[in-house]
Amino acid sequence: MSENAILEVKNLKTYFDVTKGIFTRKQIVKAVDDVSFDVKDNETFGLVGESGCGKTTLGRTIVKLYDPVSGSITFQGQDIAKLKGKDLTKFRKDMQMIFQDPYASLNPRMTVGEIIKEPMIIHNIYNTDQEREDRVVELLRIVGLKPDHIRRYPAEFSGGQRQRIGIARALAVDPKFIVCDEPISALDVSIQAQVVNLLKEIQKEMGLSYLFIAHDLSMVKHISDRIGVMYLGHLVECGPSNDVYHRPLHPYTTALLSAIPIPDPDTAKAKRRIVLEGEIPSPINPPAGCPFCTRCQKATERCHVERPQMIQVGTRTVACHLYER
């Protein structure tokens, strides 16, 4: 593994067979296609891209909800594909997930206390129910909720409060790594910053590592140490958040950044928006060359026939023929 890396993903591929009927041509969705990156201790790695680019599939593969067809995922020095029995249970405890939809991810028939205590019971944490209940009250305080919320049901809370409950549930087993799967996309804009700041405070207090998946590049920059940009199942650029945000290399990253709203009208007028033309190619039948070549304004003939490899450019890696020597 890389130095100080808690998670290392190498050449990961996650495909799905979506063939309908026995007489139809086989169709394979290449949701994640040859992705490599690592996440260091106490680091937040942000993952951004359009809907359908494979971000959530990548996150769910890392937490072992989906099985990859090839590649490796190494967590704390162990290949998770080989984990079984007690080792797999320990992995489940050390790596948790915060889900995108705070309404669908909580059991409506369970109280908040039962929801947060459930992982403690599964992993046999704390000896008595009173100790677990005391820990639930403490976790509610950490995420900004009140102790008396422990007896209430999810339907009695707003979306932002429900997501806080989801965060408390993820923290219940004292994990070392959390996959945050678009935890703010279903929330009001006024609540998003509160949740992101809460995650930063928890990380600082508990020494956690995050994989933070989101659409909003500006919000990802706020929380992330490094950013990875995904397009059609591929990682096209990766590097320190400030470098990616202020000096993008890949044409797709540049287009994403140009779409970020600016609150100052005068500055917004002077800013040139890059409008990507054409449709996103199907992950069932992706382009033979660069996955972005059908929408890239800088594409050449080579881009349509040869897929670029990730190369080092300064502090970053980028998959683009423009930077090959």
VEXDREN-2710 file (C-alpha; in Angstrom, 1 decimal):
% VEXDREN-2710
k/r/px/py/pz
1/MET/0.0/0.0/0.0
2/SER/1.0/3.6/-0.4
3/GLU/2.5/5.3/2.6
4/ASN/-0.1/6.2/5.3
5/ALA/-2.9/5.0/3.1
6/ILE/-5.9/3.4/4.9
7/LEU/-7.6/2.5/1.6
8/GLU/-6.1/1.6/-1.8
9/VAL/-8.1/0.9/-4.9
10/LYS/-6.3/-0.6/-7.9
11/ASN/-7.7/-1.2/-11.4
12/LEU/-11.2/-1.7/-10.1
13/LYS/-13.9/-2.8/-12.5
14/THR/-17.6/-3.3/-11.5
15/TYR/-19.8/-4.5/-14.3
16/PHE/-23.5/-5.4/-14.4
17/ASP/-25.2/-7.8/-16.8
18/VAL/-28.5/-6.2/-17.9
19/THR/-29.3/-8.6/-20.7
20/LYS/-33.1/-9.1/-21.2
21/GLY/-34.2/-12.4/-22.6
22/ILE/-32.2/-15.5/-23.6
23/PHE/-32.2/-14.6/-27.3
24/THR/-31.0/-11.0/-27.0
25/ARG/-27.4/-9.9/-27.4
26/LYS/-25.5/-9.8/-24.1
27/GLN/-25.4/-6.3/-22.6
28/ILE/-22.9/-5.3/-19.9
29/VAL/-23.0/-2.0/-18.1
30/LYS/-19.4/-0.9/-17.3
31/ALA/-20.3/1.1/-14.2
32/VAL/-16.8/1.3/-12.8
33/ASP/-14.0/0.7/-15.4
34/ASP/-10.3/0.5/-14.3
35/VAL/-10.3/3.0/-11.4
36/SER/-7.3/3.4/-9.1
37/PHE/-6.8/5.8/-6.2
38/ASP/-6.0/5.8/-2.5
39/VAL/-7.2/7.5/0.7
40/LYS/-4.8/8.4/3.5
41/ASP/-5.4/8.3/7.3
42/ASN/-7.5/11.3/8.5
43/GLU/-8.0/12.4/4.9
44/THR/-11.2/13.2/2.9
45/PHE/-11.1/12.1/-0.7
46/GLY/-13.8/13.9/-2.7
47/LEU/-15.4/12.1/-5.7
48/VAL/-17.4/14.2/-8.2
49/GLY/-19.1/13.8/-11.6
50/GLU/-22.4/13.8/-13.3
51/SER/-25.2/11.5/-12.4
52/GLY/-24.6/8.0/-13.8
53/CYS/-20.9/8.3/-13.9
54/GLY/-20.4/5.5/-11.4
55/LYS/-19.7/7.3/-8.2
56/THR/-22.2/5.5/-6.0
57/THR/-21.4/2.1/-7.6
58/LEU/-17.7/2.7/-6.7
59/GLY/-18.6/3.6/-3.1
60/ARG/-20.8/0.6/-2.7
61/THR/-18.2/-1.7/-4.2
62/ILE/-15.6/-0.4/-1.7
63/VAL/-18.0/-1.2/1.3
64/LYS/-18.5/-4.7/-0.3
65/LEU/-22.2/-4.2/-1.2
66/TYR/-21.2/-5.0/-4.8
67/ASP/-18.6/-7.4/-6.0
68/PRO/-16.1/-6.2/-8.6
69/VAL/-15.3/-8.3/-11.7
70/SER/-11.6/-7.5/-11.3
71/GLY/-9.1/-5.2/-9.5
72/SER/-8.3/-5.0/-5.8
73/ILE/-9.5/-3.0/-2.8
74/THR/-7.0/-3.0/0.1
75/PHE/-8.3/-1.7/3.4
76/GLN/-5.8/-1.4/6.4
77/GLY/-3.4/-3.8/4.6
78/GLN/-6.1/-6.4/3.8
79/ASP/-7.6/-7.3/0.5
80/ILE/-11.4/-7.2/1.3
81/ALA/-12.2/-9.7/-1.5
82/LYS/-10.6/-12.4/0.7
83/LEU/-12.3/-11.5/3.9
84/LYS/-14.6/-14.0/5.6
85/GLY/-16.1/-14.7/9.0
86/LYS/-14.7/-12.6/11.8
87/ASP/-12.4/-10.7/9.5
88/LEU/-15.4/-9.6/7.4
89/THR/-17.3/-8.7/10.5
90/LYS/-14.4/-6.5/11.7
91/PHE/-14.3/-4.9/8.2
92/ARG/-18.0/-4.0/8.4
93/LYS/-17.4/-2.4/11.8
94/ASP/-14.4/-0.4/10.6
95/MET/-16.0/0.8/7.4
96/GLN/-19.4/2.4/7.5
97/MET/-21.6/4.3/5.0
98/ILE/-23.9/7.3/5.1
99/PHE/-26.5/6.9/2.5
100/GLN/-27.9/9.5/0.0
101/ASP/-31.6/9.4/0.9
102/PRO/-32.2/10.2/4.6
103/TYR/-35.9/9.2/4.1
104/ALA/-35.3/5.7/2.7
105/SER/-32.3/4.8/4.7
106/LEU/-34.0/4.8/8.1
107/ASN/-36.5/2.1/9.2
108/PRO/-39.8/4.0/9.8
109/ARG/-40.9/1.3/12.3
110/MET/-37.9/1.7/14.6
111/THR/-37.3/4.6/17.1
112/VAL/-34.1/6.7/16.7
113/GLY/-32.7/4.8/19.7
114/GLU/-33.3/1.4/18.2
115/ILE/-31.8/2.5/14.8
116/ILE/-28.6/3.7/16.4
117/LYS/-28.3/0.8/18.8
118/GLU/-28.9/-1.9/16.2
119/PRO/-25.2/-1.9/14.9
120/MET/-24.0/-1.9/18.5
121/ILE/-26.0/-5.1/19.1
122/ILE/-24.9/-6.7/15.8
123/HIS/-21.2/-6.1/16.6
124/ASN/-21.6/-6.8/20.3
125/ILE/-20.4/-3.4/21.5
126/TYR/-21.0/-2.5/25.1
127/ASN/-22.2/-5.1/27.7
128/THR/-25.6/-3.8/28.8
129/ASP/-28.5/-2.1/27.1
130/GLN/-28.0/0.9/29.5
131/GLU/-24.5/1.4/28.2
132/ARG/-25.7/1.3/24.7
133/GLU/-28.5/3.8/25.5
134/ASP/-26.0/6.2/27.1
135/ARG/-23.8/5.9/24.0
136/VAL/-26.9/6.7/21.8
137/VAL/-27.6/9.9/23.9
138/GLU/-23.9/10.9/23.5
139/LEU/-24.0/10.3/19.7
140/LEU/-27.2/12.4/19.4
141/ARG/-25.4/15.2/21.2
142/ILE/-22.4/14.9/18.9
143/VAL/-24.6/15.2/15.7
144/GLY/-26.6/18.1/17.1
145/LEU/-29.8/16.4/18.3
146/LYS/-31.5/16.3/21.7
147/PRO/-31.5/13.3/24.1
148/ASP/-35.3/13.1/24.1
149/HIS/-35.2/12.4/20.4
150/ILE/-34.2/8.8/21.3
151/ARG/-37.9/7.8/21.7
152/ARG/-39.1/9.4/18.5
153/TYR/-39.6/7.9/15.0
154/PRO/-37.9/9.0/11.7
155/ALA/-41.2/10.5/10.4
156/GLU/-41.1/13.1/13.1
157/PHE/-37.9/14.7/11.8
158/SER/-36.9/16.9/8.9
159/GLY/-34.5/15.7/6.1
160/GLY/-31.5/17.4/7.7
161/GLN/-32.3/15.8/11.1
162/ARG/-32.7/12.4/9.5
163/GLN/-29.3/12.7/7.9
164/ARG/-27.9/13.5/11.3
165/ILE/-29.5/10.3/12.6
166/GLY/-27.8/8.4/9.7
167/ILE/-24.5/10.0/10.7
168/ALA/-25.0/8.9/14.3
169/ARG/-25.8/5.4/13.2
170/ALA/-22.6/5.2/11.2
171/LEU/-20.6/6.4/14.2
172/ALA/-22.2/3.9/16.5
173/VAL/-19.6/1.2/16.0
174/ASP/-16.5/3.6/16.1
175/PRO/-15.5/3.2/12.5
176/LYS/-12.2/4.3/10.9
177/PHE/-13.5/5.0/7.5
178/ILE/-16.9/6.3/6.2
179/VAL/-18.2/6.4/2.7
180/CYS/-20.4/9.4/2.4
181/ASP/-22.7/8.7/-0.6
182/GLU/-24.0/12.2/-1.6
183/PRO/-25.1/12.9/2.0
184/ILE/-26.2/16.4/1.2
185/SER/-27.8/16.1/-2.2
186/ALA/-31.3/15.5/-0.8
187/LEU/-31.1/18.4/1.6
188/ASP/-32.0/22.1/1.4
189/VAL/-29.1/24.4/0.5
190/SER/-29.3/26.0/3.9
191/ILE/-28.8/22.6/5.6
192/GLN/-26.0/21.3/3.4
193/ALA/-23.3/23.5/4.9
194/GLN/-24.4/22.5/8.4
195/VAL/-24.0/18.8/7.6
196/VAL/-20.7/19.3/5.9
197/ASN/-19.3/21.3/8.8
198/LEU/-20.6/18.6/11.2
199/LEU/-18.7/15.9/9.2
200/LYS/-15.5/18.0/9.4
201/GLU/-15.9/18.5/13.2
202/ILE/-16.5/14.7/13.7
203/GLN/-13.5/13.9/11.5
204/LYS/-11.2/16.2/13.5
205/GLU/-12.5/14.8/16.8
206/MET/-12.5/11.1/15.9
207/GLY/-9.6/10.9/13.4
208/LEU/-11.8/9.5/10.6
209/SER/-11.1/9.1/6.9
210/TYR/-13.9/9.9/4.4
211/LEU/-14.7/9.1/0.8
212/PHE/-17.1/12.0/0.1
213/ILE/-19.2/11.5/-3.0
214/ALA/-21.1/14.6/-4.4
215/HIS/-22.2/16.6/-7.4
216/ASP/-21.3/20.0/-6.1
217/LEU/-17.6/20.7/-6.8
218/SER/-17.6/23.8/-4.6
219/MET/-18.9/21.8/-1.6
220/VAL/-16.5/19.0/-2.2
221/LYS/-13.6/21.5/-2.3
222/HIS/-14.7/22.8/1.1
223/ILE/-14.5/19.4/2.8
224/SER/-11.9/17.5/0.7
225/ASP/-8.1/17.3/0.9
226/ARG/-8.0/15.7/-2.6
227/ILE/-10.5/15.4/-5.4
228/GLY/-11.1/12.7/-8.0
229/VAL/-13.3/13.5/-11.0
230/MET/-15.2/10.6/-12.6
231/TYR/-16.7/10.4/-16.1
232/LEU/-18.5/7.3/-17.5
233/GLY/-16.9/4.9/-15.0
234/HIS/-13.4/6.3/-15.4
235/LEU/-11.3/8.5/-13.1
236/VAL/-10.1/11.4/-15.4
237/GLU/-8.4/13.7/-13.0
238/CYS/-7.1/13.4/-9.4
239/GLY/-5.2/15.8/-7.1
240/PRO/-5.2/18.3/-4.2
241/SER/-8.5/20.0/-4.0
242/ASN/-7.1/23.6/-4.4
243/ASP/-5.2/22.6/-7.5
244/VAL/-8.1/20.8/-9.1
245/TYR/-10.5/23.6/-8.3
246/HIS/-8.4/26.6/-9.3
247/ARG/-6.3/25.0/-12.1
248/PRO/-8.2/22.1/-13.7
249/LEU/-6.3/20.1/-16.3
250/HIS/-8.9/17.8/-17.9
251/PRO/-11.5/19.4/-20.2
252/TYR/-14.3/17.7/-18.3
253/THR/-13.2/19.1/-15.0
254/THR/-13.0/22.6/-16.6
255/ALA/-16.6/22.2/-17.8
256/LEU/-17.8/21.1/-14.4
257/LEU/-16.2/24.1/-12.7
258/SER/-17.6/26.5/-15.3
259/ALA/-21.1/25.4/-14.2
260/ILE/-20.7/26.4/-10.6
261/PRO/-23.0/29.4/-9.8
262/ILE/-21.4/32.6/-8.7
263/PRO/-23.3/34.8/-6.2
264/ASP/-21.8/38.1/-7.6
265/PRO/-23.8/39.1/-10.7
266/ASP/-21.0/41.2/-12.2
267/THR/-18.5/38.3/-11.9
268/ALA/-21.1/35.8/-13.2
269/LYS/-21.6/37.9/-16.3
270/ALA/-17.9/37.9/-17.1
271/LYS/-17.5/34.2/-16.6
272/ARG/-17.7/31.9/-19.6
273/ARG/-19.9/28.9/-19.2
274/ILE/-18.7/25.8/-21.1
275/VAL/-21.7/24.0/-22.4
276/LEU/-21.0/20.4/-23.2
277/GLU/-22.8/19.3/-26.4
278/GLY/-24.1/15.9/-27.2
279/GLU/-25.3/13.0/-25.0
280/ILE/-23.3/11.1/-22.5
281/PRO/-22.4/7.8/-24.2
282/SER/-24.0/4.6/-22.9
283/PRO/-21.9/2.7/-20.4
284/ILE/-23.1/-0.4/-22.3
285/ASN/-21.3/0.7/-25.4
286/PRO/-18.7/3.3/-24.4
287/PRO/-16.4/5.0/-27.0
288/ALA/-13.3/3.0/-28.1
289/GLY/-11.0/5.8/-27.2
290/CYS/-11.3/8.5/-24.5
291/PRO/-14.7/8.2/-22.8
292/PHE/-15.1/12.0/-23.0
293/CYS/-14.1/12.3/-26.7
294/THR/-17.7/12.6/-28.0
295/ARG/-18.3/15.8/-26.0
296/CYS/-14.8/17.3/-25.8
297/GLN/-14.1/20.5/-27.7
298/LYS/-10.4/19.6/-27.8
299/ALA/-10.8/16.0/-29.1
300/THR/-8.5/14.9/-31.8
301/GLU/-8.5/11.8/-34.1
302/ARG/-6.3/10.0/-31.6
303/CYS/-8.8/10.6/-28.8
304/HIS/-11.5/8.6/-30.7
305/VAL/-9.3/5.5/-31.1
306/GLU/-6.9/5.4/-28.2
307/ARG/-7.8/5.5/-24.5
308/PRO/-5.5/7.8/-22.5
309/GLN/-3.8/6.5/-19.4
310/MET/-3.5/8.3/-16.1
311/ILE/-0.2/10.2/-16.1
312/GLN/1.5/12.4/-13.5
313/VAL/1.3/16.2/-14.2
314/GLY/2.8/18.1/-11.3
315/THR/0.8/17.4/-8.1
316/ARG/-2.0/15.6/-10.1
317/THR/-2.8/12.7/-12.3
318/VAL/-4.9/13.2/-15.4
319/ALA/-6.1/10.9/-18.2
320/CYS/-5.8/13.1/-21.3
321/HIS/-3.7/13.0/-24.5
322/LEU/-3.1/16.8/-24.3
323/TYR/-0.6/16.2/-21.5
324/GLU/1.3/13.3/-22.9
325/ARG/4.8/14.0/-24.0
END
